[in-house]
């Protein structure tokens, strides 16, 4: 080959491994999406370094929000809808998970878009960097309003049964005294 003459260089890259990894990633994402839809839970992922939060569409929908702009991706969005009486217990659950590795699993009331409060279960797990410092916390949100209402109703039924039992107990003792 003479100097100054035109030449062509052809380079080949084997991308089979990359394509295989992309297929595996798509399959994993589809599996996660299906599991999330099947669970009916909302998901969240809080970056503790800058307080930004990713909220899944289902998370926002559980609270009655349709647009990201109406429930922005910041921890303050969640704190703003948290019932004032539940703030301490939620903060304690988050802090215990971050500081003591205790499970974060707490029920609280959140104000939904129409202004009403509903009961939710928040679960989460702290993710730490190599140095052990918290980097993220991620978890789920589940609407438990109906379950809480049923539990309250069951408690009221049990209370009425107890009262009725206490009311009838003296009569039962009288009946036993006469051999009935």
ZAZA-811948 format. One record per residue (C-alpha): residue in one letter; residue number from 0; x, y, z. Coordinates in steps of 0.05 Angstrom, whole numbers, plus 5000, padded with zeros to 4 digits. Layout:
BEGIN
<site><type>A</type><seq>NUM</seq><east>X</east><north>Y</north><up>Z</up></site>
...
This chain:
BEGIN
<site><type>X</type><seq>0</seq><east>5000</east><north>5000</north><up>5000</up></site>
<site><type>X</type><seq>1</seq><east>5027</east><north>5068</north><up>4980</up></site>
<site><type>X</type><seq>2</seq><east>5027</east><north>5127</north><up>5026</up></site>
<site><type>X</type><seq>3</seq><east>4970</east><north>5175</north><up>5010</up></site>
<site><type>X</type><seq>4</seq><east>4927</east><north>5122</north><up>4976</up></site>
<site><type>X</type><seq>5</seq><east>4855</east><north>5114</north><up>5000</up></site>
<site><type>X</type><seq>6</seq><east>4843</east><north>5058</north><up>5049</up></site>
<site><type>X</type><seq>7</seq><east>4785</east><north>5030</north><up>5090</up></site>
<site><type>X</type><seq>8</seq><east>4786</east><north>5004</north><up>5160</up></site>
<site><type>X</type><seq>9</seq><east>4729</east><north>4959</north><up>5182</up></site>
<site><type>X</type><seq>10</seq><east>4716</east><north>4945</north><up>5255</up></site>
<site><type>X</type><seq>11</seq><east>4669</east><north>4892</north><up>5281</up></site>
<site><type>X</type><seq>12</seq><east>4639</east><north>4889</north><up>5350</up></site>
<site><type>X</type><seq>13</seq><east>4604</east><north>4828</north><up>5378</up></site>
<site><type>X</type><seq>14</seq><east>4540</east><north>4856</north><up>5408</up></site>
<site><type>X</type><seq>15</seq><east>4506</east><north>4789</north><up>5422</up></site>
<site><type>X</type><seq>16</seq><east>4521</east><north>4796</north><up>5497</up></site>
<site><type>X</type><seq>17</seq><east>4493</east><north>4865</north><up>5499</up></site>
<site><type>X</type><seq>18</seq><east>4429</east><north>4844</north><up>5463</up></site>
<site><type>X</type><seq>19</seq><east>4421</east><north>4786</north><up>5510</up></site>
<site><type>X</type><seq>20</seq><east>4429</east><north>4832</north><up>5570</up></site>
<site><type>X</type><seq>21</seq><east>4377</east><north>4881</north><up>5540</up></site>
<site><type>X</type><seq>22</seq><east>4328</east><north>4823</north><up>5531</up></site>
<site><type>X</type><seq>23</seq><east>4339</east><north>4800</north><up>5602</up></site>
<site><type>X</type><seq>24</seq><east>4329</east><north>4871</north><up>5628</up></site>
<site><type>X</type><seq>25</seq><east>4264</east><north>4879</north><up>5588</up></site>
<site><type>X</type><seq>26</seq><east>4239</east><north>4813</north><up>5615</up></site>
<site><type>X</type><seq>27</seq><east>4257</east><north>4833</north><up>5686</up></site>
<site><type>X</type><seq>28</seq><east>4222</east><north>4900</north><up>5678</up></site>
<site><type>X</type><seq>29</seq><east>4159</east><north>4866</north><up>5651</up></site>
<site><type>X</type><seq>30</seq><east>4160</east><north>4817</north><up>5709</up></site>
<site><type>X</type><seq>31</seq><east>4166</east><north>4874</north><up>5759</up></site>
<site><type>X</type><seq>32</seq><east>4111</east><north>4914</north><up>5725</up></site>
<site><type>X</type><seq>33</seq><east>4064</east><north>4854</north><up>5726</up></site>
<site><type>X</type><seq>34</seq><east>4079</east><north>4839</north><up>5799</up></site>
<site><type>X</type><seq>35</seq><east>4066</east><north>4912</north><up>5818</up></site>
<site><type>X</type><seq>36</seq><east>4000</east><north>4914</north><up>5780</up></site>
<site><type>X</type><seq>37</seq><east>3979</east><north>4849</north><up>5811</up></site>
<site><type>X</type><seq>38</seq><east>3995</east><north>4873</north><up>5881</up></site>
<site><type>X</type><seq>39</seq><east>3954</east><north>4936</north><up>5875</up></site>
<site><type>X</type><seq>40</seq><east>4009</east><north>4972</north><up>5915</up></site>
<site><type>X</type><seq>41</seq><east>4042</east><north>5038</north><up>5898</up></site>
<site><type>X</type><seq>42</seq><east>4118</east><north>5041</north><up>5898</up></site>
<site><type>X</type><seq>43</seq><east>4165</east><north>5095</north><up>5921</up></site>
<site><type>X</type><seq>44</seq><east>4241</east><north>5105</north><up>5920</up></site>
<site><type>X</type><seq>45</seq><east>4270</east><north>5161</north><up>5963</up></site>
<site><type>X</type><seq>46</seq><east>4340</east><north>5187</north><up>5949</up></site>
<site><type>X</type><seq>47</seq><east>4360</east><north>5209</north><up>6019</up></site>
<site><type>X</type><seq>48</seq><east>4419</east><north>5249</north><up>5993</up></site>
<site><type>X</type><seq>49</seq><east>4375</east><north>5301</north><up>5959</up></site>
<site><type>X</type><seq>50</seq><east>4305</east><north>5284</north><up>5985</up></site>
<site><type>X</type><seq>51</seq><east>4279</east><north>5269</north><up>5915</up></site>
<site><type>X</type><seq>52</seq><east>4228</east><north>5213</north><up>5911</up></site>
<site><type>X</type><seq>53</seq><east>4204</east><north>5172</north><up>5852</up></site>
<site><type>X</type><seq>54</seq><east>4130</east><north>5155</north><up>5862</up></site>
<site><type>X</type><seq>55</seq><east>4099</east><north>5104</north><up>5816</up></site>
<site><type>X</type><seq>56</seq><east>4036</east><north>5122</north><up>5778</up></site>
<site><type>X</type><seq>57</seq><east>3999</east><north>5072</north><up>5823</up></site>
<site><type>X</type><seq>58</seq><east>4024</east><north>5108</north><up>5885</up></site>
<site><type>X</type><seq>59</seq><east>3997</east><north>5174</north><up>5859</up></site>
<site><type>X</type><seq>60</seq><east>3931</east><north>5141</north><up>5838</up></site>
<site><type>X</type><seq>61</seq><east>3921</east><north>5112</north><up>5907</up></site>
<site><type>X</type><seq>62</seq><east>3922</east><north>5183</north><up>5933</up></site>
<site><type>X</type><seq>63</seq><east>3876</east><north>5207</north><up>5878</up></site>
<site><type>X</type><seq>64</seq><east>3929</east><north>5244</north><up>5837</up></site>
<site><type>X</type><seq>65</seq><east>3936</east><north>5233</north><up>5763</up></site>
<site><type>X</type><seq>66</seq><east>3993</east><north>5280</north><up>5745</up></site>
<site><type>X</type><seq>67</seq><east>4064</east><north>5284</north><up>5771</up></site>
<site><type>X</type><seq>68</seq><east>4056</east><north>5359</north><up>5777</up></site>
<site><type>X</type><seq>69</seq><east>4000</east><north>5351</north><up>5828</up></site>
<site><type>X</type><seq>70</seq><east>4043</east><north>5305</north><up>5872</up></site>
<site><type>X</type><seq>71</seq><east>4116</east><north>5323</north><up>5857</up></site>
<site><type>X</type><seq>72</seq><east>4174</east><north>5276</north><up>5868</up></site>
<site><type>X</type><seq>73</seq><east>4198</east><north>5303</north><up>5934</up></site>
<site><type>X</type><seq>74</seq><east>4193</east><north>5277</north><up>6006</up></site>
<site><type>X</type><seq>75</seq><east>4155</east><north>5340</north><up>6025</up></site>
<site><type>X</type><seq>76</seq><east>4097</east><north>5317</north><up>5980</up></site>
<site><type>X</type><seq>77</seq><east>4086</east><north>5257</north><up>6025</up></site>
<site><type>X</type><seq>78</seq><east>4097</east><north>5297</north><up>6090</up></site>
<site><type>X</type><seq>79</seq><east>4045</east><north>5348</north><up>6067</up></site>
<site><type>X</type><seq>80</seq><east>3990</east><north>5296</north><up>6062</up></site>
<site><type>X</type><seq>81</seq><east>4008</east><north>5258</north><up>6126</up></site>
<site><type>X</type><seq>82</seq><east>3956</east><north>5266</north><up>6182</up></site>
<site><type>X</type><seq>83</seq><east>3987</east><north>5309</north><up>6237</up></site>
<site><type>X</type><seq>84</seq><east>3971</east><north>5257</north><up>6291</up></site>
<site><type>X</type><seq>85</seq><east>4009</east><north>5203</north><up>6252</up></site>
<site><type>X</type><seq>86</seq><east>4072</east><north>5244</north><up>6237</up></site>
<site><type>X</type><seq>87</seq><east>4111</east><north>5220</north><up>6298</up></site>
<site><type>X</type><seq>88</seq><east>4097</east><north>5146</north><up>6288</up></site>
<site><type>X</type><seq>89</seq><east>4115</east><north>5149</north><up>6214</up></site>
<site><type>X</type><seq>90</seq><east>4179</east><north>5188</north><up>6229</up></site>
<site><type>X</type><seq>91</seq><east>4197</east><north>5138</north><up>6283</up></site>
<site><type>X</type><seq>92</seq><east>4187</east><north>5079</north><up>6235</up></site>
<site><type>X</type><seq>93</seq><east>4231</east><north>5111</north><up>6182</up></site>
<site><type>X</type><seq>94</seq><east>4284</east><north>5131</north><up>6232</up></site>
<site><type>X</type><seq>95</seq><east>4286</east><north>5062</north><up>6263</up></site>
<site><type>X</type><seq>96</seq><east>4296</east><north>5031</north><up>6195</up></site>
<site><type>X</type><seq>97</seq><east>4352</east><north>5079</north><up>6177</up></site>
<site><type>X</type><seq>98</seq><east>4386</east><north>5078</north><up>6246</up></site>
<site><type>X</type><seq>99</seq><east>4373</east><north>5009</north><up>6273</up></site>
<site><type>X</type><seq>100</seq><east>4357</east><north>4968</north><up>6210</up></site>
<site><type>X</type><seq>101</seq><east>4288</east><north>4955</north><up>6241</up></site>
<site><type>X</type><seq>102</seq><east>4233</east><north>4938</north><up>6190</up></site>
<site><type>X</type><seq>103</seq><east>4194</east><north>4998</north><up>6167</up></site>
<site><type>X</type><seq>104</seq><east>4121</east><north>4977</north><up>6168</up></site>
<site><type>X</type><seq>105</seq><east>4072</east><north>5030</north><up>6192</up></site>
<site><type>X</type><seq>106</seq><east>3999</east><north>5048</north><up>6182</up></site>
<site><type>X</type><seq>107</seq><east>3978</east><north>5120</north><up>6178</up></site>
<site><type>X</type><seq>108</seq><east>3927</east><north>5167</north><up>6149</up></site>
<site><type>X</type><seq>109</seq><east>3942</east><north>5206</north><up>6086</up></site>
<site><type>X</type><seq>110</seq><east>3899</east><north>5261</north><up>6057</up></site>
<site><type>X</type><seq>111</seq><east>3877</east><north>5242</north><up>5987</up></site>
<site><type>X</type><seq>112</seq><east>3864</east><north>5291</north><up>5930</up></site>
<site><type>X</type><seq>113</seq><east>3791</east><north>5301</north><up>5949</up></site>
<site><type>X</type><seq>114</seq><east>3811</east><north>5324</north><up>6019</up></site>
<site><type>X</type><seq>115</seq><east>3789</east><north>5261</north><up>6057</up></site>
<site><type>X</type><seq>116</seq><east>3837</east><north>5219</north><up>6098</up></site>
<site><type>X</type><seq>117</seq><east>3847</east><north>5145</north><up>6082</up></site>
<site><type>X</type><seq>118</seq><east>3888</east><north>5093</north><up>6119</up></site>
<site><type>X</type><seq>119</seq><east>3951</east><north>5067</north><up>6085</up></site>
<site><type>X</type><seq>120</seq><east>4005</east><north>5018</north><up>6101</up></site>
<site><type>X</type><seq>121</seq><east>4075</east><north>5042</north><up>6085</up></site>
<site><type>X</type><seq>122</seq><east>4132</east><north>4992</north><up>6081</up></site>
<site><type>X</type><seq>123</seq><east>4204</east><north>5007</north><up>6064</up></site>
<site><type>X</type><seq>124</seq><east>4276</east><north>4986</north><up>6068</up></site>
<site><type>X</type><seq>125</seq><east>4338</east><north>5029</north><up>6073</up></site>
<site><type>X</type><seq>126</seq><east>4392</east><north>5018</north><up>6021</up></site>
<site><type>X</type><seq>127</seq><east>4462</east><north>5035</north><up>6043</up></site>
<site><type>X</type><seq>128</seq><east>4526</east><north>5053</north><up>6008</up></site>
<site><type>X</type><seq>129</seq><east>4591</east><north>5015</north><up>6016</up></site>
<site><type>X</type><seq>130</seq><east>4607</east><north>5060</north><up>6076</up></site>
<site><type>X</type><seq>131</seq><east>4542</east><north>5039</north><up>6110</up></site>
<site><type>X</type><seq>132</seq><east>4510</east><north>5108</north><up>6103</up></site>
<site><type>X</type><seq>133</seq><east>4438</east><north>5111</north><up>6080</up></site>
<site><type>X</type><seq>134</seq><east>4432</east><north>5127</north><up>6006</up></site>
<site><type>X</type><seq>135</seq><east>4361</east><north>5108</north><up>5989</up></site>
<site><type>X</type><seq>136</seq><east>4298</east><north>5081</north><up>6020</up></site>
<site><type>X</type><seq>137</seq><east>4247</east><north>5045</north><up>5977</up></site>
<site><type>X</type><seq>138</seq><east>4182</east><north>5011</north><up>5990</up></site>
<site><type>X</type><seq>139</seq><east>4108</east><north>5005</north><up>5978</up></site>
<site><type>X</type><seq>140</seq><east>4042</east><north>5039</north><up>5995</up></site>
<site><type>X</type><seq>141</seq><east>3978</east><north>4999</north><up>6005</up></site>
<site><type>X</type><seq>142</seq><east>3908</east><north>5026</north><up>6018</up></site>
<site><type>X</type><seq>143</seq><east>3882</east><north>4991</north><up>6081</up></site>
<site><type>X</type><seq>144</seq><east>3821</east><north>5036</north><up>6094</up></site>
<site><type>X</type><seq>145</seq><east>3770</east><north>4980</north><up>6082</up></site>
<site><type>X</type><seq>146</seq><east>3808</east><north>4931</north><up>6126</up></site>
<site><type>X</type><seq>147</seq><east>3813</east><north>4982</north><up>6182</up></site>
<site><type>X</type><seq>148</seq><east>3738</east><north>4997</north><up>6176</up></site>
<site><type>X</type><seq>149</seq><east>3722</east><north>4922</north><up>6180</up></site>
<site><type>X</type><seq>150</seq><east>3768</east><north>4913</north><up>6240</up></site>
<site><type>X</type><seq>151</seq><east>3734</east><north>4972</north><up>6275</up></site>
<site><type>X</type><seq>152</seq><east>3666</east><north>4943</north><up>6260</up></site>
<site><type>X</type><seq>153</seq><east>3688</east><north>4875</north><up>6286</up></site>
<site><type>X</type><seq>154</seq><east>3713</east><north>4908</north><up>6350</up></site>
<site><type>X</type><seq>155</seq><east>3645</east><north>4941</north><up>6359</up></site>
<site><type>X</type><seq>156</seq><east>3609</east><north>4875</north><up>6349</up></site>
<site><type>X</type><seq>157</seq><east>3655</east><north>4841</north><up>6400</up></site>
<site><type>X</type><seq>158</seq><east>3642</east><north>4897</north><up>6449</up></site>
<site><type>X</type><seq>159</seq><east>3566</east><north>4889</north><up>6442</up></site>
<site><type>X</type><seq>160</seq><east>3573</east><north>4814</north><up>6451</up></site>
<site><type>X</type><seq>161</seq><east>3614</east><north>4824</north><up>6514</up></site>
<site><type>X</type><seq>162</seq><east>3563</east><north>4874</north><up>6542</up></site>
<site><type>X</type><seq>163</seq><east>3506</east><north>4825</north><up>6526</up></site>
<site><type>X</type><seq>164</seq><east>3545</east><north>4768</north><up>6559</up></site>
<site><type>X</type><seq>165</seq><east>3556</east><north>4811</north><up>6622</up></site>
<site><type>X</type><seq>166</seq><east>3482</east><north>4829</north><up>6621</up></site>
<site><type>X</type><seq>167</seq><east>3460</east><north>4756</north><up>6617</up></site>
<site><type>X</type><seq>168</seq><east>3512</east><north>4727</north><up>6665</up></site>
<site><type>X</type><seq>169</seq><east>3472</east><north>4742</north><up>6729</up></site>
<site><type>X</type><seq>170</seq><east>3411</east><north>4709</north><up>6698</up></site>
<site><type>X</type><seq>171</seq><east>3452</east><north>4648</north><up>6681</up></site>
<site><type>X</type><seq>172</seq><east>3477</east><north>4644</north><up>6752</up></site>
<site><type>X</type><seq>173</seq><east>3406</east><north>4650</north><up>6778</up></site>
<site><type>X</type><seq>174</seq><east>3383</east><north>4594</north><up>6732</up></site>
<site><type>X</type><seq>175</seq><east>3440</east><north>4550</north><up>6755</up></site>
<site><type>X</type><seq>176</seq><east>3420</east><north>4563</north><up>6828</up></site>
<site><type>X</type><seq>177</seq><east>3351</east><north>4534</north><up>6814</up></site>
<site><type>X</type><seq>178</seq><east>3378</east><north>4476</north><up>6774</up></site>
<site><type>X</type><seq>179</seq><east>3359</east><north>4499</north><up>6704</up></site>
